[in-house]
Amino acid sequence: MTAILTNLFDGVAYGMLLFVLACGLAVTLGLMNFVNLAHGAFAMAGGYICMVLVNRMGWPFFAALPLAFVSSAAIGIALERTLYRHLYTRSHLDQVLFTIGLTFMSVAAVDYIQGSSRVFINLPAALQGQFDLFGVGIGRYRLMIIVICGLLTIALQMVLAKTRFGSRLRAAVDDPRAASGLGINVPQVFAFTFAFGCGLAGLGGALSAEILGLDPYFPLKFMIYFLIVVTVGGSSSITGPFLASLLLGIGDVAGKYYVPKMGPFVIYTMMIVILIWRPNGLFGRTAAR
């Protein structure tokens, strides 16, 4: 029972981390109908920015996290204003080819600047180690991830469902021409949304660096995980990817613990079973486009 609870805790922490890494893609793909396969590159940027600030410049870890978010968002809005905005009306194939090209360019650039070695972020002593709670080993860093990601999930859901900006975003996605006629600045809404999604990716990259490690191939290694989360959860809401992240995180950790030889295949088996049962994802729209 202790091992089960420990694996459950680690799986929830991993799932929360997957959600923060992938929810930016859920926003751009589900709410903006834009396929951004370079999403992992923004996560890698946030991770390396946090690593440089903490490991080389001596910044406190909690001071570097907001800057990782802001820096990734700034990179995102710069690319959105100069490159991405011209692809909103293009086909998904054009979007895929363009963004996968950006991914390979970012991999080559980081490999040239930082080298190919895997790096980790130096954590403060308060986040290192673990403590026992009723016999269950609770990692301090993983507990922090659950708290931060949980609060972020609630805030994101509130912004999209309860604020004026959320209603403007939904209107801009459903009918851009009608939204413009009502006085909504559609390009500005899209730019802010895209930048926010990139910022979330950067924050997720900074938080995941200690667990997953950072290297130039980070965007390629975890691209499939981001797509699985969005596909299984459904791209029409935030609730779907959140629940899918938890389910896949728990399943992945449990699979690697109980069946280590087959562990990497567990998450793909879960994806296949769920998509056979719900072809549009757990919370996907059933109406045909």
C-alpha positions as CSV (number, residue, x, y, z in Angstrom):
1,M,0.0,0.0,0.0
2,T,2.9,2.4,0.8
3,A,4.4,1.8,-2.6
4,I,1.1,2.3,-4.3
5,L,0.5,5.7,-2.5
6,T,4.1,6.8,-3.3
7,N,3.6,6.0,-7.0
8,L,0.3,7.7,-6.9
9,F,1.9,10.9,-5.5
10,D,4.7,10.8,-8.0
11,G,2.2,10.2,-10.8
12,V,0.1,13.1,-9.8
13,A,3.2,15.4,-9.7
14,Y,4.3,14.1,-13.1
15,G,0.8,14.6,-14.5
16,M,0.7,18.2,-13.2
17,L,4.0,18.9,-14.8
18,L,2.8,17.5,-18.1
19,F,-0.2,19.7,-17.9
20,V,1.7,22.9,-17.4
21,L,4.0,21.9,-20.2
22,A,1.2,21.0,-22.6
23,C,-1.6,23.4,-21.7
24,G,0.0,26.1,-23.8
25,L,-0.4,23.8,-26.8
26,A,-4.0,23.1,-25.7
27,V,-4.6,26.8,-25.8
28,T,-3.1,27.5,-29.2
29,L,-4.4,24.3,-30.8
30,G,-7.8,24.1,-29.1
31,L,-8.8,27.7,-28.7
32,M,-6.9,29.2,-31.6
33,N,-7.0,26.2,-34.0
34,F,-3.2,26.7,-34.7
35,V,-0.8,23.7,-34.7
36,N,2.4,24.8,-33.0
37,L,4.8,21.9,-32.9
38,A,7.5,24.3,-31.8
39,H,5.8,24.5,-28.4
40,G,8.6,22.4,-26.8
41,A,11.2,24.9,-27.9
42,F,9.5,27.6,-25.8
43,A,9.6,25.2,-22.8
44,M,13.3,24.5,-23.5
45,A,13.9,28.3,-23.6
46,G,12.3,28.8,-20.2
47,G,14.3,25.9,-18.7
48,Y,17.6,27.2,-20.0
49,I,16.9,30.8,-18.9
50,C,16.1,29.5,-15.4
51,M,19.2,27.4,-15.4
52,V,21.5,30.2,-16.4
53,L,19.9,32.6,-13.8
54,V,20.2,30.1,-10.9
55,N,23.3,28.1,-11.7
56,R,25.5,30.7,-13.2
57,M,24.2,34.1,-11.9
58,G,23.2,32.9,-8.4
59,W,19.5,34.0,-8.6
60,P,17.1,32.4,-6.1
61,F,15.1,29.7,-7.8
62,F,11.7,31.3,-7.0
63,A,12.9,34.6,-8.5
64,A,14.0,32.9,-11.7
65,L,10.7,31.1,-12.3
66,P,8.7,34.3,-13.1
67,L,11.5,35.5,-15.4
68,A,11.4,32.2,-17.3
69,F,7.7,32.8,-17.9
70,V,8.1,36.4,-19.0
71,S,11.1,35.6,-21.2
72,S,9.3,32.8,-23.0
73,A,6.2,34.9,-23.4
74,A,8.4,37.7,-24.9
75,I,10.0,35.4,-27.3
76,G,6.6,34.0,-28.2
77,I,5.0,37.4,-28.9
78,A,8.0,38.5,-31.0
79,L,7.7,35.4,-33.2
80,E,3.9,35.7,-33.3
81,R,4.1,39.3,-34.5
82,T,6.8,38.6,-37.1
83,L,6.2,35.0,-38.3
84,Y,3.2,33.1,-36.8
85,R,0.5,35.7,-37.6
86,H,1.0,35.0,-41.3
87,L,0.1,31.3,-40.8
88,Y,-3.2,31.6,-39.0
89,T,-5.2,31.3,-42.2
90,R,-2.9,28.7,-43.8
91,S,-3.5,24.9,-43.8
92,H,-2.5,22.8,-40.8
93,L,0.1,21.1,-43.0
94,D,1.8,24.5,-43.6
95,Q,1.7,25.2,-39.9
96,V,3.2,21.8,-39.0
97,L,6.0,22.1,-41.6
98,F,6.9,25.7,-40.4
99,T,6.8,25.0,-36.7
100,I,8.7,21.7,-36.9
101,G,11.3,23.6,-38.9
102,L,11.6,26.1,-36.0
103,T,12.0,23.2,-33.6
104,F,15.0,21.8,-35.4
105,M,16.5,25.3,-35.7
106,S,16.1,25.8,-31.9
107,V,17.7,22.4,-31.3
108,A,20.7,23.3,-33.4
109,A,21.1,26.7,-31.9
110,V,21.0,25.5,-28.3
111,D,23.4,22.6,-29.1
112,Y,25.8,25.2,-30.5
113,I,25.5,27.7,-27.6
114,Q,25.1,25.4,-24.6
115,G,26.5,22.1,-25.8
116,S,24.7,18.7,-25.8
117,S,25.2,17.7,-22.2
118,R,22.2,17.3,-20.0
119,V,22.0,19.9,-17.2
120,F,19.9,20.3,-14.1
121,I,18.9,23.3,-12.0
122,N,20.5,23.7,-8.5
123,L,17.5,23.7,-6.1
124,P,17.5,25.4,-2.7
125,A,17.9,23.1,0.3
126,A,14.3,23.6,1.3
127,L,13.2,21.8,-1.9
128,Q,15.6,18.9,-1.7
129,G,14.9,15.5,-0.2
130,Q,11.6,14.2,1.1
131,F,9.6,13.6,4.2
132,D,7.4,10.7,5.4
133,L,3.7,11.2,5.8
134,F,2.0,8.1,7.2
135,G,4.8,6.0,5.8
136,V,4.5,7.6,2.3
137,G,7.6,9.3,0.9
138,I,6.6,12.8,-0.1
139,G,9.3,14.6,-2.3
140,R,9.4,18.3,-1.4
141,Y,10.0,19.4,-4.9
142,R,7.2,17.3,-6.3
143,L,4.9,18.6,-3.6
144,M,5.8,22.2,-4.7
145,I,5.0,21.3,-8.3
146,I,1.6,19.9,-7.3
147,V,0.8,23.1,-5.4
148,I,2.0,25.5,-8.1
149,C,0.4,23.6,-11.0
150,G,-2.9,23.2,-9.1
151,L,-3.2,26.9,-8.4
152,L,-2.2,27.7,-12.0
153,T,-4.8,25.3,-13.3
154,I,-7.6,27.0,-11.2
155,A,-6.5,30.4,-12.3
156,L,-6.3,29.5,-16.0
157,Q,-9.8,27.9,-15.9
158,M,-11.2,31.0,-14.2
159,V,-9.6,33.4,-16.7
160,L,-11.0,31.4,-19.7
161,A,-14.4,30.8,-18.3
162,K,-15.2,33.8,-16.1
163,T,-13.4,36.9,-17.5
164,R,-14.2,39.3,-20.4
165,F,-10.9,38.3,-22.0
166,G,-12.0,34.6,-22.1
167,S,-15.3,35.5,-23.8
168,R,-13.5,37.7,-26.3
169,L,-11.1,34.9,-27.1
170,R,-13.9,32.4,-27.7
171,A,-15.7,34.9,-29.9
172,A,-12.5,35.6,-31.9
173,V,-12.0,31.9,-32.4
174,D,-15.7,31.1,-33.3
175,D,-16.2,34.0,-35.8
176,P,-13.3,36.4,-36.2
177,R,-15.2,38.6,-38.7
178,A,-18.2,39.0,-36.3
179,A,-15.9,39.6,-33.4
180,S,-14.1,42.4,-35.3
181,G,-17.4,43.9,-36.1
182,L,-18.2,44.0,-32.4
183,G,-15.0,46.0,-31.7
184,I,-12.8,43.1,-30.5
185,N,-9.2,43.5,-31.6
186,V,-8.8,39.9,-32.9
187,P,-5.0,40.1,-33.8
188,Q,-4.3,41.5,-30.3
189,V,-6.3,38.8,-28.6
190,F,-4.5,36.1,-30.6
191,A,-1.1,37.7,-29.9
192,F,-1.7,37.8,-26.1
193,T,-3.1,34.3,-26.0
194,F,-0.1,32.9,-28.0
195,A,2.3,34.7,-25.7
196,F,0.6,33.4,-22.6
197,G,0.7,29.9,-23.9
198,C,4.5,30.3,-24.7
199,G,5.0,31.7,-21.2
200,L,3.3,28.7,-19.6
201,A,5.5,26.4,-21.7
202,G,8.6,28.3,-20.4
203,L,7.4,28.0,-16.8
204,G,6.8,24.3,-17.3
205,G,10.3,23.9,-18.8
206,A,11.8,25.6,-15.8
207,L,9.9,23.4,-13.3
208,S,10.6,20.2,-15.2
209,A,14.4,20.8,-15.6
210,E,15.1,19.1,-12.2
211,I,13.0,16.0,-13.0
212,L,13.4,15.6,-16.7
213,G,16.7,17.3,-17.3
214,L,17.5,19.8,-20.0
215,D,19.4,19.2,-23.2
216,P,19.0,20.5,-26.8
217,Y,16.8,17.7,-27.8
218,F,14.1,18.4,-25.1
219,P,11.5,19.7,-27.7
220,L,11.8,16.6,-29.8
221,K,11.8,14.1,-26.9
222,F,8.7,15.4,-25.3
223,M,6.8,16.7,-28.3
224,I,4.9,13.4,-28.5
225,Y,3.9,13.7,-24.8
226,F,2.4,17.2,-25.4
227,L,0.4,15.9,-28.4
228,I,-0.8,12.9,-26.4
229,V,-2.1,15.1,-23.6
230,V,-4.0,17.4,-26.0
231,T,-5.3,14.5,-28.1
232,V,-6.5,12.3,-25.2
233,G,-8.0,15.2,-23.3
234,G,-9.6,16.9,-26.2
235,S,-8.6,20.3,-27.5
236,S,-11.9,22.2,-26.9
237,S,-11.3,22.9,-23.2
238,I,-8.7,23.0,-20.4
239,T,-10.4,20.5,-18.2
240,G,-9.8,17.7,-20.7
241,P,-6.0,18.1,-21.0
242,F,-5.8,18.5,-17.2
243,L,-7.5,15.2,-16.5
244,A,-5.6,13.5,-19.3
245,S,-2.3,14.7,-17.8
246,L,-3.2,13.3,-14.4
247,L,-4.3,10.0,-15.9
248,L,-1.3,9.6,-18.2
249,G,1.1,10.7,-15.5
250,I,-0.1,8.2,-13.0
251,G,-0.2,5.5,-15.7
252,D,3.3,6.2,-16.9
253,V,4.8,6.2,-13.4
254,A,2.9,3.0,-12.4
255,G,3.9,1.3,-15.7
256,K,7.6,2.0,-15.3
257,Y,7.5,0.8,-11.7
258,Y,5.5,-2.4,-12.0
259,V,6.4,-3.4,-15.5
260,P,9.7,-1.7,-16.2
261,K,10.4,-3.6,-19.5
262,M,7.0,-2.5,-20.9
263,G,6.8,0.8,-19.0
264,P,7.4,3.1,-22.0
265,F,4.5,1.5,-23.9
266,V,1.9,2.0,-21.1
267,I,1.2,5.6,-22.0
268,Y,0.7,4.7,-25.7
269,T,-1.6,1.8,-24.8
270,M,-3.7,4.1,-22.6
271,M,-3.9,6.6,-25.5
272,I,-5.1,4.0,-28.0
273,V,-7.7,2.6,-25.6
274,I,-9.1,6.1,-24.7
275,L,-9.2,7.2,-28.4
276,I,-11.0,4.0,-29.4
277,W,-13.6,4.7,-26.7
278,R,-13.7,8.5,-27.2
279,P,-12.3,9.3,-30.7
280,N,-12.5,13.1,-30.0
281,G,-10.8,12.9,-26.6
282,L,-12.3,12.8,-23.1
283,F,-13.8,16.3,-23.5
284,G,-13.5,16.8,-27.3
285,R,-16.3,18.2,-29.4
286,T,-18.3,15.5,-31.1
287,A,-19.6,17.7,-33.9
288,A,-17.8,17.4,-37.2
289,R,-15.9,20.4,-38.4
